[in-house]
Amino acid sequence: MQIAVLAVVVAVAGEFKINPFSGDLFRIGLGSSAFLFLLLFMRHLPFRRTGIAVGVTVLLFRVTLDGAAEGADFSLPGSLHAHFSAMLYYVVFGAGMALMQSRLKQLDPLILGACATLIDIVSNETELLSRSLAFGLPVFRADQIGVISLIAAVRCYFTVGIYSSIAVNQMRVVQAEQQKRLEQMIGVGSGLYGEAFYLRKSMDVIEQITAKSHDLYERLNEEGLRAHGRAVLELTQQIHEVKKDSQRILAGLTKLVDLDRAAEMTLAEIVGLVAKSNGNYARMLEKDIRMETEVRADYPTRHYIPLLTVLNNLAANAAEAIEARGTVRFNVYERGSETVFTVADTGTGIAEQDKDLVFEPGFTTKFNQEGTAATGIGLSHVRDIVGSFEGSLRLLTTGKDALTTFAAAFPTERLKKGG
């Protein structure tokens, strides 16, 4: 079906033509350019069969037009005789393109244009030779060779140029879409990492509660309070079931954020991604926030997911702290054996009496329009993740007259080794 459609399109395009030589024996139409263009975009088609199909379609199409134009004076043998050479052009062109079909993707546009030009010249010479023999004209005319070569080069390079421009644009669109999906996947992975981290921490607490509940059950039995003991035992069993469910969930989350199989990202890429995603978050909040980045230490790391989790939490807090317009600044630098990430904002700041409480679970300065407090687990979450790398998280400066700046320091060796 695709070959049939292609053949009809080329046949119609071939009727838009010019005659560079005297008479009507050799015509240059858009059919050859359309044929080359469609072959480049439909590389999955069998080029030889496509060339034959196009040639036959062009022949029948032109014979049909002759019949419609000449009416009672139409001569089928004469029309076939006149247009048979045009069919040979497409057959030879399709066969020539088939010789390099498997290498079309690898060919440079300049080389592709040169190869197509050579095939076009051979196809045109085949058509001219056939016409010369059919109409008793001289087989070789030197004045035609130069013109044919020039026309072949111009139209082939023009066609290849258009094809390359469209192909490059398509590649850019695909690359942009892939980059968008990658950023979304990384963002999801960052969120899952944070959830898995806290689920693992919660499981440790569940383990301790289970052990204490069982100890309480044994003490109650020793004291003769068996009814109470049975109630505690049932509670212990329920806690144990919650633990098993949590283990299954944690196992699934761990597979999704398996750092042992993770690729690498540079620190500059990590900071750039955080700045971009939180710039979008700020626009969603209808705030005019400028994201500024300065990366003075850059190297690849496999720990990009926990770093993204940390920086995204700090950046989101910074964006939320800015009332309508402001700036969030990211800075990365090495200090001794540590790599330090700072996130600063021009928001409302943190009161002096709250500086020692900001990392405590449940503390928050953010309330919604109904006056309900936020959960307040963000900064304690960030501190625990940084602590798992044997790093530190500090509030450097705050207040209305200074930037509110948080600094997360990680051991450089831990980030570089990926261990």
C-alpha positions as CSV (number, residue, x, y, z in Angstrom):
1,M,0.0,0.0,0.0
2,Q,2.8,2.4,0.9
3,I,4.6,1.6,-2.3
4,A,1.4,2.3,-4.3
5,V,0.8,5.7,-2.6
6,L,4.5,6.6,-3.2
7,A,4.3,5.6,-6.8
8,V,1.2,7.8,-7.4
9,V,2.7,10.8,-5.7
10,V,5.9,10.5,-7.8
11,A,3.9,10.1,-11.0
12,V,1.9,13.3,-10.3
13,A,5.0,15.2,-9.2
14,G,6.7,14.2,-12.4
15,E,4.2,16.2,-14.5
16,F,5.6,19.4,-13.1
17,K,8.6,19.7,-15.4
18,I,11.0,21.8,-17.5
19,N,12.6,21.0,-20.8
20,P,16.3,21.9,-20.8
21,F,16.9,20.7,-24.3
22,S,15.1,21.4,-27.6
23,G,12.1,19.2,-28.4
24,D,10.1,17.0,-26.0
25,L,12.4,14.0,-25.7
26,F,14.0,14.8,-22.3
27,R,12.1,16.5,-19.5
28,I,13.2,17.2,-16.0
29,G,10.3,17.1,-13.5
30,L,9.8,17.0,-9.8
31,G,9.2,13.3,-9.9
32,S,12.9,12.4,-9.4
33,S,13.3,14.8,-6.4
34,A,10.0,13.5,-4.9
35,F,11.2,9.9,-5.4
36,L,14.6,10.5,-3.7
37,F,12.9,12.4,-0.8
38,L,10.3,9.7,-0.2
39,L,12.9,6.9,-0.3
40,L,15.0,8.7,2.3
41,F,12.1,8.9,4.6
42,M,10.7,5.4,3.9
43,R,13.9,3.4,4.2
44,H,12.0,0.3,5.2
45,L,10.6,-0.2,1.7
46,P,12.4,-2.5,-0.7
47,F,14.0,0.1,-3.0
48,R,14.3,-2.2,-6.1
49,R,10.6,-3.2,-6.1
50,T,9.7,0.4,-5.3
51,G,11.6,1.6,-8.3
52,I,9.9,-0.9,-10.6
53,A,6.5,0.0,-9.2
54,V,7.1,3.7,-9.6
55,G,8.4,3.3,-13.1
56,V,5.4,1.2,-14.2
57,T,3.0,3.7,-12.5
58,V,4.7,6.7,-14.2
59,L,4.4,4.9,-17.6
60,L,0.7,4.1,-17.1
61,F,0.0,7.6,-15.8
62,R,1.5,9.3,-18.7
63,V,-0.1,7.0,-21.2
64,T,-3.4,7.7,-19.6
65,L,-2.9,11.4,-19.8
66,D,-2.0,11.0,-23.5
67,G,-5.2,9.1,-24.1
68,A,-7.3,11.8,-22.4
69,A,-5.6,14.6,-24.3
70,E,-5.5,13.0,-27.8
71,G,-8.9,11.4,-27.9
72,A,-9.5,9.7,-31.2
73,D,-6.0,10.3,-32.4
74,F,-4.5,8.4,-29.4
75,S,-2.0,5.6,-30.3
76,L,-1.3,3.2,-27.5
77,P,1.9,1.8,-29.1
78,G,3.2,5.3,-29.8
79,S,2.5,6.5,-26.2
80,L,4.3,3.5,-24.7
81,H,7.2,4.1,-27.1
82,A,7.4,7.7,-26.0
83,H,7.3,7.1,-22.3
84,F,9.0,3.8,-21.8
85,S,12.4,5.5,-21.2
86,A,10.9,7.4,-18.3
87,M,10.1,4.1,-16.7
88,L,13.7,3.0,-17.0
89,Y,14.9,6.1,-15.1
90,Y,13.0,5.1,-12.0
91,V,13.8,1.5,-12.2
92,V,17.6,2.3,-12.4
93,F,17.3,4.9,-9.8
94,G,15.6,2.5,-7.3
95,A,18.2,-0.1,-8.0
96,G,21.0,2.3,-7.4
97,M,19.6,3.6,-4.1
98,A,19.1,-0.1,-3.1
99,L,22.9,-0.5,-3.2
100,M,23.4,1.9,-0.3
101,Q,20.1,1.4,1.5
102,S,21.6,-0.4,4.5
103,R,24.1,2.5,5.0
104,L,21.7,5.5,4.6
105,K,21.7,6.2,8.3
106,Q,25.4,6.3,8.6
107,L,26.1,8.5,5.5
108,D,27.1,12.1,5.9
109,P,24.7,14.4,4.0
110,L,27.5,15.5,1.7
111,I,28.4,12.0,0.8
112,L,24.7,11.0,0.5
113,G,24.2,13.9,-1.9
114,A,27.2,12.9,-4.0
115,C,26.0,9.2,-4.2
116,A,22.5,10.3,-5.1
117,T,23.9,12.6,-7.7
118,L,25.9,9.8,-9.3
119,I,22.8,7.5,-9.3
120,D,20.8,10.3,-10.8
121,I,23.3,10.9,-13.6
122,V,23.4,7.1,-14.4
123,S,19.6,7.0,-14.4
124,N,19.3,10.0,-16.7
125,E,21.9,8.6,-19.1
126,T,20.0,5.3,-19.2
127,E,16.9,7.2,-20.0
128,L,18.6,9.3,-22.7
129,L,20.3,6.2,-24.2
130,S,16.9,4.5,-24.4
131,R,15.3,7.5,-26.0
132,S,18.1,7.9,-28.5
133,L,17.8,4.3,-29.6
134,A,14.0,4.5,-29.7
135,F,13.9,7.7,-31.8
136,G,17.1,7.2,-33.9
137,L,19.0,10.1,-32.3
138,P,22.8,10.4,-31.6
139,V,23.7,8.2,-28.7
140,F,26.2,10.6,-27.1
141,R,25.9,14.4,-27.0
142,A,28.7,16.1,-25.1
143,D,26.6,19.3,-24.4
144,Q,24.0,17.2,-22.5
145,I,26.5,15.6,-20.1
146,G,27.4,18.8,-18.3
147,V,23.9,20.0,-18.0
148,I,22.6,16.7,-16.8
149,S,25.4,16.5,-14.1
150,L,24.7,20.0,-12.9
151,I,21.0,19.5,-12.7
152,A,21.5,16.1,-10.9
153,A,23.8,17.7,-8.4
154,V,21.5,20.7,-7.7
155,R,18.3,18.7,-7.2
156,C,20.0,15.9,-5.2
157,Y,21.8,18.2,-2.8
158,F,18.7,20.3,-2.5
159,T,16.5,17.3,-1.7
160,V,19.1,15.8,0.7
161,G,19.4,19.2,2.4
162,I,15.6,19.4,2.9
163,Y,15.6,15.8,4.2
164,S,18.5,16.5,6.6
165,S,16.9,19.6,8.0
166,I,13.6,17.8,8.6
167,A,15.5,14.8,10.1
168,V,17.5,17.0,12.4
169,N,14.4,18.8,13.6
170,Q,12.7,15.5,14.3
171,M,15.7,14.3,16.2
172,R,15.7,17.5,18.3
173,V,12.0,17.0,19.1
174,V,12.6,13.4,20.0
175,Q,15.6,14.3,22.1
176,A,13.6,17.0,23.9
177,E,10.8,14.6,24.6
178,Q,13.3,12.0,25.9
179,Q,15.0,14.6,28.1
180,K,11.6,15.6,29.5
181,R,10.8,12.0,30.3
182,L,14.2,11.4,31.8
183,E,13.7,14.4,34.1
184,Q,10.3,13.1,35.1
185,M,11.7,9.7,35.9
186,I,14.6,11.1,37.9
187,G,12.1,13.3,39.8
188,V,10.0,10.3,40.6
189,G,13.1,8.4,41.6
190,S,14.1,11.2,43.9
191,G,10.7,11.1,45.6
192,L,10.7,7.3,45.9
193,Y,14.2,7.4,47.4
194,G,12.9,9.8,50.1
195,E,9.9,7.6,50.8
196,A,12.0,4.4,50.9
197,F,14.5,6.1,53.3
198,Y,11.8,7.0,55.7
199,L,10.0,3.6,55.4
200,R,13.3,1.9,56.3
201,K,13.6,4.2,59.3
202,S,10.0,3.5,60.3
203,M,10.6,-0.3,60.0
204,D,13.4,0.1,62.6
205,V,11.0,1.7,64.9
206,I,8.4,-1.1,64.2
207,E,11.1,-3.7,65.0
208,Q,11.7,-2.0,68.4
209,I,8.0,-1.8,69.2
210,T,7.5,-5.5,68.3
211,A,10.4,-6.5,70.6
212,K,9.1,-4.3,73.5
213,S,5.5,-5.6,73.0
214,H,6.7,-9.2,73.2
215,D,8.7,-8.4,76.4
216,L,5.6,-6.8,77.9
217,Y,3.5,-10.0,77.0
218,E,6.0,-12.2,78.8
219,R,6.1,-10.0,81.9
220,L,2.3,-9.9,82.1
221,N,2.2,-13.7,81.9
222,E,4.7,-13.9,84.7
223,E,2.6,-11.7,86.8
224,G,-0.5,-13.8,86.2
225,L,-2.2,-11.2,84.0
226,R,-2.8,-13.7,81.1
227,A,-5.9,-11.9,79.7
228,H,-3.9,-8.7,79.4
229,G,-1.0,-10.8,78.0
230,R,-3.2,-12.2,75.3
231,A,-4.3,-8.7,74.3
232,V,-0.7,-7.5,74.1
233,L,0.2,-10.7,72.1
234,E,-2.6,-10.0,69.5
235,L,-1.3,-6.4,69.3
236,T,2.3,-7.7,68.8
237,Q,1.1,-10.0,66.0
238,Q,-0.7,-7.1,64.3
239,I,2.4,-5.0,64.5
240,H,4.4,-7.9,63.0
241,E,1.9,-8.0,60.0
242,V,2.4,-4.3,59.5
243,K,6.2,-4.9,59.5
244,K,5.9,-7.7,56.8
245,D,3.8,-5.5,54.6
246,S,6.3,-2.7,55.0
247,Q,9.1,-5.0,54.1
248,R,7.3,-6.0,50.8
249,I,6.7,-2.3,50.0
250,L,10.3,-1.4,50.8
251,A,11.6,-4.2,48.6
252,G,9.6,-2.9,45.7
253,L,10.8,0.7,46.3
254,T,14.4,-0.4,46.6
255,K,14.3,-2.1,43.2
256,L,13.0,1.1,41.7
257,V,15.8,3.2,43.2
258,D,18.6,0.6,43.0
259,L,21.7,2.7,43.3
260,D,24.0,-0.2,42.5
261,R,22.7,-0.1,38.9
262,A,22.3,3.6,38.7
263,A,24.2,5.6,36.0
264,E,26.0,8.8,36.8
265,M,25.2,12.5,36.7
266,T,27.6,15.4,37.3
267,L,27.0,17.8,40.1
268,A,26.4,20.5,37.5
269,E,23.7,18.4,35.9
270,I,22.1,17.7,39.3
271,V,22.0,21.3,40.3
272,G,20.7,22.3,36.8
273,L,17.9,19.8,37.0
274,V,16.9,20.9,40.5
275,A,16.9,24.6,39.4
276,K,14.7,23.8,36.4
277,S,12.2,21.6,38.2
278,N,11.8,24.1,41.0
279,G,11.5,27.0,38.6
280,N,8.5,25.2,37.2
281,Y,7.2,24.7,40.8
282,A,7.6,28.4,41.4
283,R,5.6,29.2,38.3
284,M,2.9,26.7,39.5
285,L,2.8,28.7,42.7
286,E,2.4,31.9,40.6
287,K,5.6,33.3,41.9
288,D,8.3,35.2,40.0
289,I,11.4,33.5,41.3
290,R,14.8,33.6,39.6
291,M,17.0,30.5,39.9
292,E,20.7,31.2,40.0
293,T,23.4,28.5,40.0
294,E,27.2,28.5,40.6
295,V,29.0,25.2,40.4
296,R,32.7,25.5,41.4
297,A,33.2,21.8,42.0
298,D,32.0,19.3,39.4
299,Y,32.4,15.6,39.0
300,P,30.2,12.6,38.2
301,T,28.5,10.7,41.0
302,R,26.2,7.7,41.2
303,H,24.5,9.2,44.3
304,Y,22.4,11.7,42.2
305,I,19.1,10.4,43.5
306,P,19.7,11.2,47.2
307,L,21.4,14.5,46.2
308,L,18.3,15.4,44.2
309,T,16.1,14.5,47.1
310,V,18.1,16.7,49.4
311,L,18.3,19.7,47.1
312,N,14.7,19.4,45.9
313,N,13.5,19.6,49.5
314,L,15.6,22.6,50.3
315,A,14.7,24.3,47.0
316,A,11.0,23.7,47.4
317,N,11.2,25.1,50.9
318,A,13.0,28.2,49.6
319,A,10.4,28.7,46.8
320,E,7.6,28.4,49.4
321,A,9.3,30.9,51.7
322,I,9.3,33.6,49.0
323,E,6.1,35.6,49.0
324,A,5.8,36.8,45.4
325,R,9.1,37.6,43.9
326,G,12.7,36.7,44.8
327,T,15.7,34.6,44.1
328,V,16.9,31.1,45.0
329,R,20.7,30.6,44.7
330,F,22.5,27.2,44.4
331,N,26.2,27.0,45.1
332,V,28.5,23.9,45.0
333,Y,32.1,24.0,46.1
334,E,34.7,21.8,47.8
335,R,35.9,22.6,51.3
336,G,38.7,20.3,52.4
337,S,37.5,16.7,52.2
338,E,33.8,17.8,51.8
339,T,31.6,18.9,48.9
340,V,29.2,21.6,50.1
341,F,25.8,22.3,48.5
342,T,24.2,25.6,49.6
343,V,20.6,26.7,48.8
344,A,19.9,30.3,49.7
345,D,16.7,32.3,49.2
346,T,15.4,35.9,49.6
347,G,12.3,34.8,51.4
348,T,10.8,35.9,54.7
349,G,13.5,34.1,56.7
350,I,13.4,32.1,60.0
351,A,13.0,33.8,63.3
352,E,16.0,33.7,65.6
353,Q,14.2,31.8,68.3
354,D,13.3,29.1,65.7
355,K,16.8,28.5,64.4
356,D,17.5,25.6,66.9
357,L,14.1,24.0,66.1
358,V,14.0,23.9,62.3
359,F,15.5,20.4,62.1
360,E,13.1,18.9,64.6
361,P,10.4,16.6,63.3
362,G,7.0,18.3,63.3
363,F,8.4,21.9,63.3
364,T,7.0,24.2,60.7
365,T,6.5,27.9,60.0
366,K,4.2,27.2,57.0
367,F,0.4,27.2,57.3
368,N,-2.3,27.0,54.6
369,Q,-5.1,29.5,54.0
370,E,-7.2,27.7,56.6
371,G,-4.5,28.0,59.2
372,T,-3.6,24.3,59.1
373,A,0.1,23.6,59.8
374,A,2.2,21.7,57.3
375,T,3.7,18.3,58.3
376,G,7.1,19.8,59.1
377,I,9.1,16.7,58.2
378,G,11.0,18.2,55.3
379,L,14.2,19.5,57.0
380,S,14.4,16.6,59.4
381,H,14.1,14.4,56.4
382,V,16.9,16.2,54.6
383,R,19.1,16.1,57.7
384,D,18.7,12.3,58.1
385,I,19.6,11.6,54.4
386,V,22.7,13.8,54.7
387,G,23.5,12.1,58.0
388,S,23.3,8.7,56.2
389,F,26.3,9.8,54.2
390,E,28.1,10.9,57.3
391,G,27.6,14.5,56.3
392,S,26.1,17.5,58.0
393,L,23.2,20.0,57.3
394,R,23.4,23.4,58.8
395,L,21.4,26.7,58.8
396,L,24.1,29.3,58.0
397,T,22.3,32.6,57.9
398,T,18.7,33.8,58.2
399,G,16.6,36.9,58.8
400,K,14.9,39.6,56.9
401,D,18.1,41.4,56.0
402,A,20.1,38.3,54.9
403,L,19.6,35.3,52.7
404,T,18.3,32.2,54.4
405,T,21.0,29.7,53.6
406,F,21.1,26.0,54.2
407,A,24.4,24.1,53.6
408,A,24.6,20.3,53.1
409,A,28.1,19.0,53.3
410,F,28.9,15.5,52.0
411,P,32.2,13.6,52.2
412,T,33.7,14.0,48.7
413,E,35.1,10.5,48.6
414,R,31.7,9.0,49.3
415,L,30.1,10.9,46.4
416,K,32.9,10.1,44.0
417,K,33.3,6.4,44.8
418,G,29.6,5.7,44.7
419,G,29.8,3.4,47.7
